[in-house]
Amino acid sequence: MQLISHALQGYAWGSTDDIPSLLGVDAEGPVAEAWFGAHPAAPSRTTDGQRLDALLATDPDALLGQDVVARFGATLPYLLKLIAAERPLSLQVHPHLQGAREGFDREEAAGIPRDSPIRSYRDRNHKPELVYALTTFEAMCGFRAPRRAAELFATLEAPLAKELYELLRAEPSASGIRHVFTRLLAPATRPSVERVGEVVDASRHRLAVGSPSPRADRTVVQLQEAYPGDPGVVVSLLLNPVTLQPGDAMFIPAGGVHAYLHGFGVEIMASSDNVLRAGLTPKHVDVPELLENVDYVAAPPIRIAPEVFHGATKVFYAPVDDFELSVTTVGAGVHPLPGRGPRILLCLDGVVELASAIGARLLLQGGQAAFVPARDGALGVTGTGTLVQADVP
């Protein structure tokens, strides 16, 4: 086992404080994400400067384990992140595995550089993900029931809202949601800045006189302030609002439409940087690809209840093969850790010591991370603090 570095991503929607404070680093401007993993776009490095993806290639069977290599190839199948959203970020979907492979191959054939800002597919992997809240975390995820969405549009005194209400009233189904979603986002039918503004004004008025859904209307106003005139402002009325309290976790499957609004958390996902955006962002928007990859069936957000391991560890089992996440609160005594195979551990606070089945030991302080190879076997931890572990089911 050995210490590994983080790779910081300074997107405009990030926080100037959350990630730098946890990691103990100085940063100029906002820091949105810190990556811990072997994705080639921004791999972690060992203390001697070696890229983690390059290290794994030297002895995949020992470092990843034969089972992981057989299932995923000679690569770490997950990516662990810290994410800090100070302001709302993009309305987005992550592709399914087949769509990612086809999209990546198509953009490769077109000669679009993998680091190009207009690239949608940066690798050939899907990207289901789980977010674990460190602070109160606000998001939108998945579609509301069509009749509920229709109710929200029905009492908004704006021409666009009335049109969308009639569409949903006539077709209160997944196909109706698809019709409205496409109507709002497709280049040929997307509403003008002025028509979006009329919906926002109607939401403000409804808030003042007594809204049937104050949270939905506040979100409309919030998004308008961040991204004036963006059709995603109106799309928010179609989506489920979500609040995660510290310690809560939510799973977002490939194909699940979502947008994060505010908060600080830990993310774990399949090792991918594929994001299909439709709005609420200054980044590249690829509406046709997003529309092809969305799951339009209305469903509540998928909250993952943890299972408790040896009294100190909460394990969040996502319904995918690529990853699982556990959070251990360390106190007196030795705490065995769950999981196997290649693991990344991030100390959120305190000071803890890892000990492996083969006798290796490593001290981690708050903000430090470690890679533990499969060959090290089972792990135990002592000390005082909070430890996040990513591993492969």
C-alpha positions in Angstrom: 0.0 0.0 0.0 1.2 3.5 -0.6 0.1 7.1 -0.6 -1.4 8.6 -3.7 -2.1 12.2 -4.8 -5.3 13.9 -5.9 -6.0 15.6 -9.2 -7.9 18.9 -8.8 -10.5 20.1 -11.3 -11.2 23.9 -11.1 -14.6 24.2 -12.7 -16.5 27.5 -12.3 -19.3 26.0 -10.2 -16.9 24.8 -7.5 -16.2 26.0 -4.0 -13.1 28.0 -3.0 -13.1 26.4 0.5 -14.6 22.9 0.8 -12.0 20.7 -1.0 -9.0 22.9 -0.3 -9.8 22.8 3.4 -10.3 19.1 3.6 -7.1 18.4 1.6 -5.1 21.1 3.2 -4.1 22.8 0.0 -4.1 26.3 -1.3 -6.1 27.1 -4.4 -6.6 30.1 -6.6 -10.3 30.2 -7.6 -13.0 27.5 -7.2 -12.2 23.8 -6.9 -15.0 21.6 -8.1 -13.6 18.1 -7.9 -10.6 16.1 -6.6 -10.0 12.8 -8.4 -8.5 9.7 -6.8 -8.0 6.9 -9.3 -6.4 5.8 -12.5 -8.5 7.5 -15.2 -6.0 8.5 -17.9 -7.5 12.1 -18.1 -6.3 12.9 -14.5 -4.7 9.9 -12.7 -3.4 10.0 -9.2 0.3 9.6 -8.7 2.4 7.8 -6.2 4.9 9.6 -3.9 7.7 9.0 -6.4 5.6 10.6 -9.2 4.5 7.5 -11.1 1.0 7.6 -12.6 -1.4 5.1 -11.0 -2.6 3.8 -14.3 1.0 3.2 -15.3 1.8 1.4 -12.0 -1.2 -0.9 -12.5 0.0 -1.9 -15.9 3.2 -3.2 -14.5 1.6 -6.2 -12.7 -2.2 -6.2 -13.1 -2.8 -9.6 -11.5 -1.1 -8.7 -8.3 -2.2 -5.1 -8.0 -5.8 -5.5 -9.3 -6.4 -9.2 -8.7 -7.1 -11.8 -11.3 -10.9 -11.6 -10.8 -10.9 -7.8 -11.5 -8.6 -8.2 -14.5 -10.9 -11.0 -15.9 -14.0 -8.8 -15.5 -12.7 -5.3 -16.4 -9.3 -5.7 -18.0 -6.1 -4.3 -16.6 -7.6 -1.2 -15.3 -9.1 0.2 -12.0 -12.9 -0.1 -12.6 -13.9 2.9 -10.4 -13.1 6.5 -9.9 -13.3 8.2 -6.4 -13.9 11.9 -6.1 -14.6 14.8 -3.8 -17.2 17.1 -5.3 -18.0 20.6 -4.1 -20.9 22.5 -5.8 -21.1 26.2 -4.8 -23.6 26.9 -7.6 -25.7 24.6 -9.8 -24.0 22.5 -12.4 -25.1 21.0 -15.7 -28.3 19.2 -16.6 -26.7 15.9 -17.6 -26.9 12.2 -18.3 -24.2 9.6 -18.3 -24.3 7.0 -21.1 -24.9 3.3 -20.9 -22.1 1.0 -21.8 -23.1 0.3 -25.4 -23.8 4.0 -26.1 -20.4 5.0 -24.6 -18.6 2.5 -26.8 -20.4 3.6 -30.0 -20.1 7.3 -29.1 -16.4 7.1 -28.3 -15.6 5.2 -31.5 -17.6 7.7 -33.5 -15.7 10.7 -32.1 -12.4 8.8 -32.5 -13.2 8.2 -36.2 -14.1 11.9 -36.6 -10.7 12.9 -35.3 -11.9 14.9 -32.3 -9.0 15.0 -29.8 -9.9 13.3 -26.5 -9.2 16.5 -24.5 -11.2 18.7 -26.9 -13.9 20.9 -25.2 -16.4 19.8 -27.8 -15.9 16.1 -27.1 -18.8 14.2 -25.4 -17.2 10.7 -25.1 -13.7 10.7 -23.5 -13.6 6.9 -23.0 -15.6 3.8 -23.8 -17.1 3.2 -20.4 -20.5 3.8 -18.8 -20.8 6.0 -15.8 -23.2 5.0 -13.1 -22.4 6.9 -9.9 -23.1 7.2 -6.2 -22.9 10.4 -4.1 -22.4 10.4 -0.4 -23.2 13.7 1.3 -20.7 15.4 3.6 -22.9 18.5 4.0 -26.5 19.1 3.1 -26.6 18.3 -0.6 -29.2 19.6 -2.9 -29.9 18.0 -6.3 -32.5 17.1 -8.9 -32.7 13.5 -10.1 -35.0 11.6 -12.4 -38.4 12.5 -13.7 -41.5 13.3 -11.6 -44.7 11.4 -12.2 -46.2 13.0 -15.4 -49.4 14.0 -13.6 -47.4 15.7 -10.8 -45.4 17.6 -13.4 -48.6 18.6 -15.2 -49.9 20.0 -11.9 -46.9 22.2 -11.5 -47.3 23.7 -15.0 -51.1 24.1 -14.7 -51.0 27.0 -12.3 -48.2 28.9 -13.9 -49.5 32.0 -15.8 -47.1 31.8 -18.7 -47.8 30.7 -22.3 -45.0 28.1 -22.4 -46.2 26.6 -19.1 -49.7 26.3 -20.5 -48.4 24.5 -23.6 -46.4 22.0 -21.6 -49.4 21.4 -19.3 -51.6 20.5 -22.3 -49.0 18.2 -23.6 -48.7 16.3 -20.3 -52.5 16.3 -19.7 -53.0 14.7 -23.1 -50.2 12.2 -22.6 -49.6 11.5 -18.9 -46.9 8.8 -19.5 -43.2 8.3 -20.2 -43.8 9.3 -23.8 -45.4 12.5 -22.6 -42.4 13.3 -20.5 -40.2 12.6 -23.5 -42.3 14.9 -25.6 -42.0 17.8 -23.2 -38.4 17.2 -22.4 -37.5 17.1 -26.1 -39.7 20.2 -26.8 -37.7 22.2 -24.2 -34.2 21.1 -25.3 -34.1 20.2 -29.0 -32.5 22.9 -31.1 -35.6 23.2 -33.4 -38.1 23.7 -30.6 -36.3 25.1 -27.6 -37.9 28.2 -26.1 -36.5 31.6 -26.4 -34.9 33.5 -23.5 -38.0 35.6 -23.3 -40.4 32.6 -23.0 -38.2 31.1 -20.3 -38.3 34.4 -18.5 -42.1 34.4 -18.5 -42.1 31.0 -16.7 -39.6 32.4 -14.2 -41.7 35.5 -13.6 -44.8 33.2 -13.1 -42.9 31.1 -10.6 -41.8 34.2 -8.7 -45.4 35.4 -8.6 -46.7 32.0 -7.5 -44.1 32.0 -4.6 -45.4 35.4 -3.5 -49.1 34.4 -3.5 -48.9 30.8 -2.3 -47.2 28.2 -4.3 -48.4 24.5 -4.4 -44.7 23.6 -4.5 -42.5 26.4 -3.1 -39.3 24.3 -3.5 -39.9 23.8 -7.3 -40.5 27.5 -7.8 -37.5 28.5 -5.7 -35.4 26.1 -7.9 -36.7 27.8 -11.0 -35.6 31.2 -9.7 -32.3 29.9 -8.4 -31.4 28.4 -11.8 -32.5 31.5 -13.7 -30.1 33.6 -11.6 -27.2 31.2 -12.4 -28.1 30.5 -16.1 -30.5 33.2 -17.3 -32.8 32.1 -20.1 -31.5 28.5 -20.2 -34.3 26.0 -21.1 -33.0 23.8 -18.3 -34.6 26.3 -15.9 -38.0 25.1 -17.1 -36.9 21.5 -17.3 -36.3 21.6 -13.5 -40.1 21.4 -13.0 -40.1 17.9 -14.6 -37.4 16.6 -12.1 -37.5 15.2 -8.6 -36.0 17.5 -6.0 -33.5 15.7 -3.6 -32.0 16.7 -0.3 -29.3 14.5 1.1 -28.3 15.1 4.7 -24.7 14.4 5.8 -24.3 10.6 5.7 -27.0 10.0 3.1 -26.2 8.4 -0.2 -27.9 8.4 -3.6 -27.3 6.2 -6.7 -27.7 7.6 -10.2 -27.8 5.0 -12.9 -26.6 5.4 -16.4 -29.4 7.2 -18.3 -30.6 9.0 -15.2 -31.1 12.7 -15.8 -29.8 14.9 -13.0 -28.2 18.1 -11.9 -26.5 19.0 -8.6 -27.5 22.3 -7.1 -25.3 22.8 -4.0 -23.3 20.8 -1.5 -20.1 18.9 -0.7 -19.8 15.2 -0.9 -17.9 12.1 -2.0 -18.6 10.5 -5.4 -17.8 7.1 -6.6 -18.4 6.0 -10.2 -17.4 3.7 -12.9 -14.0 4.9 -14.2 -15.3 7.3 -16.9 -15.4 11.0 -17.8 -18.4 10.7 -20.1 -20.9 13.5 -19.5 -23.7 14.4 -21.9 -25.0 17.9 -21.1 -28.2 19.6 -22.3 -27.9 23.0 -20.4 -27.2 24.8 -17.2 -23.6 25.0 -18.1 -21.0 27.0 -20.1 -19.4 23.7 -21.2 -20.1 21.8 -24.4 -23.8 20.9 -24.8 -24.8 17.8 -26.9 -28.6 17.7 -26.8 -29.1 15.0 -29.5 -26.8 12.6 -27.6 -28.4 13.3 -24.3 -31.9 12.8 -25.7 -30.8 9.4 -27.1 -29.4 8.3 -23.7 -32.1 9.4 -21.3 -34.4 7.0 -19.4 -37.8 8.7 -19.4 -39.6 6.5 -17.0 -40.7 8.4 -13.9 -39.1 7.1 -10.7 -38.1 8.5 -7.3 -34.4 9.1 -6.6 -32.5 5.9 -5.6 -31.4 6.4 -2.0 -29.0 3.7 -0.8 -29.3 2.5 2.8 -26.1 1.3 4.3 -25.4 -2.0 5.8 -23.3 -1.9 9.0 -20.1 -3.9 9.1 -18.5 -4.7 12.6 -20.3 -1.7 14.2 -18.0 1.0 12.8 -18.4 0.8 9.0 -21.4 1.7 6.8 -21.2 0.0 3.4 -23.2 1.4 0.5 -23.8 -1.3 -2.1 -24.7 0.2 -5.4 -26.5 -2.1 -8.0 -23.5 -2.3 -10.3 -20.4 -4.4 -10.5 -17.8 -1.6 -10.8 -17.7 -0.2 -7.3 -18.9 -0.1 -3.7 -18.3 2.6 -1.0 -17.8 2.3 2.7 -17.4 4.9 5.4 -15.7 3.9 8.7 -15.7 6.0 11.9 -12.6 4.9 13.8 -12.3 4.9 17.5 -10.7 2.7 20.1 -9.3 -0.7 19.1 -8.8 -2.3 15.7 -11.5 -2.1 13.2 -11.6 -4.6 10.3 -12.5 -3.1 7.0 -14.8 -4.8 4.4 -13.9 -5.2 0.8 -11.2 -6.8 -1.2 -9.3 -6.3 -4.4 -7.8 -2.9 -5.4 -8.9 -0.3 -2.8 -8.5 3.5 -2.5 -8.9 4.9 1.0 -9.3 8.6 1.7 -9.0 9.9 5.3 -11.7 12.7 5.8 -10.5 13.7 9.2 -8.3 12.6 12.1 -5.3 10.3 11.9 -5.6 6.6 11.2 -3.2 3.7 10.5 -3.9 1.0 8.0 -2.6 -2.6 8.5 -2.8 -5.3 5.9 -2.9 -9.1 6.1 0.7 -9.3 4.8 2.0 -6.9 7.5 2.2 -3.6 5.6 1.3 -0.5 7.5 0.5 3.1 6.5 -0.4 6.2 8.4 -3.1 8.5 6.9 -3.9 12.0 8.1 -7.0 14.0 7.1 -6.9 14.7 3.4 -4.5 11.9 2.5 -5.3 9.0 0.3 -3.8 5.6 -0.3 -3.9 2.8 -2.9 -4.0 -0.7 -1.5 -3.3 -3.5 -4.1 -5.3 -6.7 -4.1 -2.2 -8.7 -3.0 -2.2 -6.9 0.4 -5.3 -8.9 1.5 -7.7 -7.8 4.3 -7.3 -4.5 6.0 -7.6 -3.3 9.6 -7.5 0.3 10.8 -6.7 2.0 14.2 -6.7 5.6 15.3 -9.3 8.3 15.4 -11.1 9.7 12.4 -13.3 9.0 9.4 -12.2 6.9 6.5 -13.8 6.4 3.1 -13.0 3.3 1.1 -13.6 2.5 -2.6 -13.4 -1.1 -3.7 -14.8 -3.6 -6.2 -17.7 -5.9 -5.2 
